Amino acid sequence: MIILGIETSTQICSTALVANNTLLAEYRLNIKNAHAGKLVGAIEKILQDADVKLQELSGIAVSIGPGSFTGLRIGLSVAKGLAMPDSIPLVAVPTLAALASQAPLADGVVCPLVRSRAKEFYAALYQRTQFVDEQIKDVHVLQTEALQSFIPEIALLIGDIHALQKQDFDLSDFQTAPEQYSLLSGYTIARLGAVRLSQGRTENLDLLEPLYHQDFVAGKPKKSILFAK
């Protein structure tokens, strides 16, 4: 089983190939607004370097949100563009579940955080038991001041910790994951996607949309994004 993973829901632009739970190749770039210009080329490169043809893929896994509105649209449009011609199964991986899975602990409560707007964060809670995660609180969009009551003191925070610090949030009562664990990867998306694919949890390409969890607020116009296989 060979899975292509795509992560564009955060500032990270990443793609990876996993074969039978083993990482074959990965590309990861942590530069703002890089998704549109780098993702397709990165996918082509890792396929070529790993000597894997698109038609050999067992499935494509894509981070589905919440996260960057633009990043999610880019990732999903590319994933659909790759999957559709050869009817490759497409698997959607929730962003916060993927981030929580990177937490460096065997047991405990994990709170993944992804910045939304200036003073808002996406947050959820997961109970980790012997490296298996169970969601115990659904995704919420919270103002910074509301996070204090949402997050239990025993929780490990992972994700946009630096953005939280800039909002004068008091982190002294919480454990925080080191930055290297807080940067999402295409490998994580591919790894979780392989599990979902084995469970038969594939998506309808015509109906699948990003999980935004809130309405889009227009900002400055950006260049249009076209994908061609």
C-alpha positions as a Markdown table, in Angstrom:
| # | Residue | x | y | z |
|---|---|---|---|---|
| 1 | Met | 0.0 | 0.0 | 0.0 |
| 2 | Ile | 1.5 | 3.3 | -1.1 |
| 3 | Ile | -0.1 | 6.5 | 0.2 |
| 4 | Leu | 0.6 | 10.1 | -0.9 |
| 5 | Gly | 0.1 | 12.6 | 1.9 |
| 6 | Ile | -0.6 | 16.3 | 1.4 |
| 7 | Glu | -0.4 | 19.0 | 4.1 |
| 8 | Thr | -1.4 | 22.6 | 3.3 |
| 9 | Ser | -3.7 | 23.5 | 6.1 |
| 10 | Thr | -1.0 | 25.4 | 8.0 |
| 11 | Gln | 1.9 | 27.5 | 6.8 |
| 12 | Ile | 3.7 | 24.2 | 6.2 |
| 13 | Cys | 3.7 | 23.0 | 2.6 |
| 14 | Ser | 4.4 | 19.3 | 2.7 |
| 15 | Thr | 4.0 | 16.1 | 0.8 |
| 16 | Ala | 5.1 | 12.5 | 1.6 |
| 17 | Leu | 5.0 | 9.0 | 0.3 |
| 18 | Val | 4.4 | 6.1 | 2.8 |
| 19 | Ala | 4.6 | 2.5 | 1.7 |
| 20 | Asn | 3.4 | -0.1 | 4.1 |
| 21 | Asn | 3.8 | 2.3 | 7.1 |
| 22 | Thr | 7.4 | 3.1 | 6.1 |
| 23 | Leu | 8.3 | 6.6 | 4.9 |
| 24 | Leu | 9.7 | 6.6 | 1.4 |
| 25 | Ala | 10.1 | 10.3 | 0.8 |
| 26 | Glu | 9.0 | 13.7 | 2.2 |
| 27 | Tyr | 9.2 | 17.4 | 1.2 |
| 28 | Arg | 8.4 | 20.0 | 3.8 |
| 29 | Leu | 8.7 | 23.8 | 3.5 |
| 30 | Asn | 7.9 | 26.3 | 6.2 |
| 31 | Ile | 7.6 | 29.5 | 4.2 |
| 32 | Lys | 4.5 | 31.7 | 4.1 |
| 33 | Asn | 2.3 | 31.4 | 1.0 |
| 34 | Ala | 4.5 | 28.7 | -0.6 |
| 35 | His | 1.7 | 26.2 | -1.3 |
| 36 | Ala | 0.5 | 27.5 | -4.7 |
| 37 | Gly | 4.0 | 27.7 | -6.2 |
| 38 | Lys | 5.7 | 24.6 | -4.6 |
| 39 | Leu | 3.2 | 21.8 | -3.9 |
| 40 | Val | 2.7 | 20.4 | -7.4 |
| 41 | Gly | 6.5 | 20.4 | -8.1 |
| 42 | Ala | 7.2 | 18.8 | -4.7 |
| 43 | Ile | 4.8 | 16.0 | -5.5 |
| 44 | Glu | 6.3 | 15.4 | -8.9 |
| 45 | Lys | 9.8 | 15.3 | -7.3 |
| 46 | Ile | 9.1 | 12.8 | -4.6 |
| 47 | Leu | 7.3 | 10.5 | -7.0 |
| 48 | Gln | 10.2 | 10.7 | -9.3 |
| 49 | Asp | 12.9 | 10.3 | -6.6 |
| 50 | Ala | 11.0 | 7.3 | -5.0 |
| 51 | Asp | 10.5 | 5.8 | -8.5 |
| 52 | Val | 6.7 | 5.6 | -7.9 |
| 53 | Lys | 4.2 | 6.3 | -10.6 |
| 54 | Leu | 0.9 | 8.1 | -9.9 |
| 55 | Gln | -1.0 | 5.1 | -11.0 |
| 56 | Glu | 0.7 | 2.9 | -8.4 |
| 57 | Leu | -0.8 | 4.9 | -5.5 |
| 58 | Ser | -3.2 | 3.0 | -3.3 |
| 59 | Gly | -4.6 | 6.3 | -2.1 |
| 60 | Ile | -4.1 | 10.1 | -1.6 |
| 61 | Ala | -4.5 | 11.6 | 1.9 |
| 62 | Val | -5.1 | 15.3 | 2.3 |
| 63 | Ser | -5.4 | 17.5 | 5.4 |
| 64 | Ile | -9.0 | 18.7 | 5.4 |
| 65 | Gly | -9.0 | 21.4 | 8.1 |
| 66 | Pro | -9.6 | 23.5 | 9.9 |
| 67 | Gly | -6.8 | 25.9 | 9.0 |
| 68 | Ser | -5.8 | 28.3 | 6.3 |
| 69 | Phe | -8.7 | 28.9 | 3.9 |
| 70 | Thr | -6.4 | 29.3 | 0.9 |
| 71 | Gly | -4.1 | 26.5 | 1.9 |
| 72 | Leu | -7.0 | 24.1 | 2.3 |
| 73 | Arg | -8.4 | 24.9 | -1.1 |
| 74 | Ile | -5.0 | 24.5 | -2.8 |
| 75 | Gly | -4.3 | 21.1 | -1.1 |
| 76 | Leu | -7.8 | 19.7 | -1.9 |
| 77 | Ser | -7.8 | 20.9 | -5.5 |
| 78 | Val | -4.4 | 19.4 | -6.1 |
| 79 | Ala | -5.5 | 16.1 | -4.4 |
| 80 | Lys | -8.7 | 15.9 | -6.5 |
| 81 | Gly | -6.8 | 16.8 | -9.6 |
| 82 | Leu | -4.4 | 13.9 | -9.0 |
| 83 | Ala | -7.0 | 11.4 | -7.8 |
| 84 | Met | -9.8 | 11.9 | -10.4 |
| 85 | Pro | -8.2 | 10.7 | -13.7 |
| 86 | Asp | -7.1 | 7.3 | -12.4 |
| 87 | Ser | -9.9 | 6.9 | -9.8 |
| 88 | Ile | -7.4 | 6.9 | -6.9 |
| 89 | Pro | -9.1 | 6.7 | -3.5 |
| 90 | Leu | -9.1 | 10.0 | -1.6 |
| 91 | Val | -8.9 | 10.2 | 2.2 |
| 92 | Ala | -9.5 | 13.3 | 4.3 |
| 93 | Val | -7.5 | 13.7 | 7.5 |
| 94 | Pro | -8.7 | 16.3 | 10.1 |
| 95 | Thr | -5.9 | 18.8 | 10.7 |
| 96 | Leu | -6.2 | 18.9 | 14.5 |
| 97 | Ala | -6.3 | 15.1 | 14.8 |
| 98 | Ala | -3.1 | 15.0 | 12.7 |
| 99 | Leu | -1.4 | 17.6 | 14.9 |
| 100 | Ala | -2.5 | 15.9 | 18.1 |
| 101 | Ser | -1.0 | 12.6 | 16.8 |
| 102 | Gln | 2.5 | 14.2 | 16.7 |
| 103 | Ala | 2.4 | 14.9 | 20.5 |
| 104 | Pro | 5.5 | 13.3 | 22.2 |
| 105 | Leu | 3.8 | 11.4 | 25.0 |
| 106 | Ala | 2.3 | 7.9 | 25.5 |
| 107 | Asp | -0.6 | 8.9 | 27.7 |
| 108 | Gly | -2.4 | 12.1 | 28.6 |
| 109 | Val | -4.6 | 14.9 | 27.3 |
| 110 | Val | -3.5 | 16.7 | 24.1 |
| 111 | Cys | -4.8 | 20.1 | 22.9 |
| 112 | Pro | -3.8 | 20.9 | 19.3 |
| 113 | Leu | -4.0 | 24.6 | 18.4 |
| 114 | Val | -4.0 | 26.2 | 15.0 |
| 115 | Arg | -4.3 | 29.9 | 14.6 |
| 116 | Ser | -7.4 | 31.2 | 12.9 |
| 117 | Arg | -7.6 | 35.0 | 12.9 |
| 118 | Ala | -5.7 | 37.7 | 14.9 |
| 119 | Lys | -7.1 | 36.7 | 18.3 |
| 120 | Glu | -8.7 | 33.3 | 17.5 |
| 121 | Phe | -7.6 | 29.7 | 17.5 |
| 122 | Tyr | -9.0 | 26.4 | 16.4 |
| 123 | Ala | -8.7 | 24.0 | 19.3 |
| 124 | Ala | -9.9 | 20.5 | 20.3 |
| 125 | Leu | -9.0 | 17.9 | 23.0 |
| 126 | Tyr | -7.8 | 14.4 | 22.6 |
| 127 | Gln | -7.2 | 11.7 | 25.2 |
| 128 | Arg | -4.0 | 9.7 | 24.5 |
| 129 | Thr | -3.9 | 6.2 | 25.9 |
| 130 | Gln | -1.0 | 4.0 | 24.9 |
| 131 | Phe | -0.4 | 6.2 | 21.8 |
| 132 | Val | -4.0 | 5.9 | 20.6 |
| 133 | Asp | -6.0 | 9.2 | 20.5 |
| 134 | Glu | -9.7 | 9.6 | 21.2 |
| 135 | Gln | -11.3 | 13.0 | 20.6 |
| 136 | Ile | -13.0 | 14.2 | 23.8 |
| 137 | Lys | -13.9 | 17.7 | 22.8 |
| 138 | Asp | -14.9 | 18.7 | 19.3 |
| 139 | Val | -13.2 | 21.5 | 17.3 |
| 140 | His | -14.0 | 25.0 | 18.7 |
| 141 | Val | -13.1 | 28.4 | 17.3 |
| 142 | Leu | -12.1 | 30.4 | 20.4 |
| 143 | Gln | -10.9 | 33.8 | 21.3 |
| 144 | Thr | -7.6 | 33.8 | 23.1 |
| 145 | Glu | -9.1 | 34.7 | 26.5 |
| 146 | Ala | -11.5 | 31.7 | 26.2 |
| 147 | Leu | -8.8 | 29.2 | 25.8 |
| 148 | Gln | -7.9 | 29.4 | 29.5 |
| 149 | Ser | -11.2 | 27.8 | 30.5 |
| 150 | Phe | -11.2 | 25.4 | 27.5 |
| 151 | Ile | -7.9 | 23.7 | 28.1 |
| 152 | Pro | -7.4 | 21.6 | 31.3 |
| 153 | Glu | -4.1 | 22.2 | 33.2 |
| 154 | Ile | -3.1 | 18.6 | 32.6 |
| 155 | Ala | -3.1 | 19.1 | 28.8 |
| 156 | Leu | -0.1 | 19.2 | 26.6 |
| 157 | Leu | -0.4 | 22.1 | 24.1 |
| 158 | Ile | 0.9 | 21.5 | 20.6 |
| 159 | Gly | 0.7 | 23.7 | 17.5 |
| 160 | Asp | 0.8 | 27.4 | 17.2 |
| 161 | Ile | 2.4 | 28.1 | 20.6 |
| 162 | His | 4.4 | 31.1 | 19.5 |
| 163 | Ala | 1.2 | 32.8 | 18.1 |
| 164 | Leu | -0.4 | 32.1 | 21.4 |
| 165 | Gln | 2.5 | 33.7 | 23.4 |
| 166 | Lys | 2.2 | 36.8 | 21.3 |
| 167 | Gln | -1.4 | 37.2 | 22.5 |
| 168 | Asp | -0.1 | 37.5 | 26.1 |
| 169 | Phe | -1.6 | 34.1 | 27.0 |
| 170 | Asp | -0.2 | 32.7 | 30.3 |
| 171 | Leu | 1.4 | 29.4 | 29.5 |
| 172 | Ser | 2.9 | 28.9 | 32.9 |
| 173 | Asp | 0.2 | 26.4 | 33.9 |
| 174 | Phe | 0.6 | 24.2 | 30.8 |
| 175 | Gln | 3.0 | 21.9 | 29.2 |
| 176 | Thr | 3.9 | 22.8 | 25.7 |
| 177 | Ala | 5.4 | 20.5 | 23.0 |
| 178 | Pro | 8.7 | 21.5 | 21.5 |
| 179 | Glu | 8.5 | 23.3 | 18.1 |
| 180 | Gln | 9.8 | 20.3 | 16.1 |
| 181 | Tyr | 6.6 | 18.3 | 17.1 |
| 182 | Ser | 4.3 | 21.2 | 16.4 |
| 183 | Leu | 5.1 | 21.5 | 12.6 |
| 184 | Leu | 2.7 | 19.3 | 10.7 |
| 185 | Ser | 4.1 | 17.0 | 8.0 |
| 186 | Gly | 2.9 | 15.2 | 4.9 |
| 187 | Tyr | 4.2 | 12.0 | 6.6 |
| 188 | Thr | 1.7 | 12.4 | 9.4 |
| 189 | Ile | -1.1 | 13.0 | 6.9 |
| 190 | Ala | -0.1 | 10.0 | 4.8 |
| 191 | Arg | 0.3 | 7.8 | 7.9 |
| 192 | Leu | -3.1 | 8.6 | 9.3 |
| 193 | Gly | -4.6 | 8.4 | 5.8 |
| 194 | Ala | -3.3 | 4.8 | 5.4 |
| 195 | Val | -5.2 | 3.9 | 8.6 |
| 196 | Arg | -8.4 | 5.5 | 7.3 |
| 197 | Leu | -8.0 | 3.9 | 3.9 |
| 198 | Ser | -7.6 | 0.4 | 5.5 |
| 199 | Gln | -10.9 | 1.1 | 7.3 |
| 200 | Gly | -12.6 | 2.0 | 4.0 |
| 201 | Arg | -13.1 | 5.7 | 5.0 |
| 202 | Thr | -12.7 | 7.2 | 1.5 |
| 203 | Glu | -14.4 | 10.3 | 0.2 |
| 204 | Asn | -16.6 | 11.3 | -2.7 |
| 205 | Leu | -14.5 | 13.6 | -4.8 |
| 206 | Asp | -17.6 | 15.6 | -6.0 |
| 207 | Leu | -18.9 | 16.3 | -2.5 |
| 208 | Leu | -15.7 | 16.7 | -0.5 |
| 209 | Glu | -15.1 | 20.2 | 0.8 |
| 210 | Pro | -12.6 | 21.6 | 3.4 |
| 211 | Leu | -13.7 | 21.7 | 7.1 |
| 212 | Tyr | -13.5 | 25.4 | 7.6 |
| 213 | His | -15.5 | 25.5 | 10.9 |
| 214 | Gln | -16.2 | 29.2 | 10.3 |
| 215 | Asp | -17.2 | 31.6 | 7.6 |
| 216 | Phe | -14.6 | 33.1 | 5.3 |
| 217 | Val | -13.8 | 36.8 | 5.7 |
| 218 | Ala | -12.4 | 38.3 | 2.5 |
| 219 | Gly | -9.0 | 40.0 | 2.7 |
| 220 | Lys | -6.8 | 41.4 | -0.1 |
| 221 | Pro | -7.3 | 39.8 | -3.5 |
| 222 | Lys | -4.8 | 37.1 | -4.3 |
| 223 | Lys | -3.7 | 35.7 | -7.6 |
| 224 | Ser | -5.9 | 32.9 | -9.0 |
| 225 | Ile | -4.6 | 29.3 | -8.6 |
| 226 | Leu | -4.8 | 26.9 | -11.5 |
| 227 | Phe | -3.8 | 23.2 | -11.3 |
| 228 | Ala | -3.2 | 21.2 | -14.4 |
| 229 | Lys | -2.1 | 17.6 | -14.4 |
